[in-house]
């Protein structure tokens, strides 16, 4: 199963890379222990993939996911939403049994 990247998220990834001054690269999406629900999403812009990464692509935007994180992220939809009050990447993760109110922490 893949990570699904929406058009809105792909556009934001490309914009974020440009803002970071990266001519190449992608968004690293991962999982680490912590947060109020047990696991946190980790996102950051990176210049290149790492050995063993799975790469997901939408409209020229790349998302890098390590194999351990992929166990928790299979089938996740990565989106970007924003308004005047709040903006950011959002996750629709079918593996999450419970999420916190902020949306960056979850339990499997």
Buried (B, 14 or more C-beta within 10 A) or exposed (E): EBBBBBEBBBBBBBEBBEEEEBEEBBBBBBBEEEBBBBBBBBBEBBEEBEEEBBEBEBEEBBBBBBEEBBEBBBEBBBBBEEEEEEEEBBBEBEBBEEBBEEBBBBBE
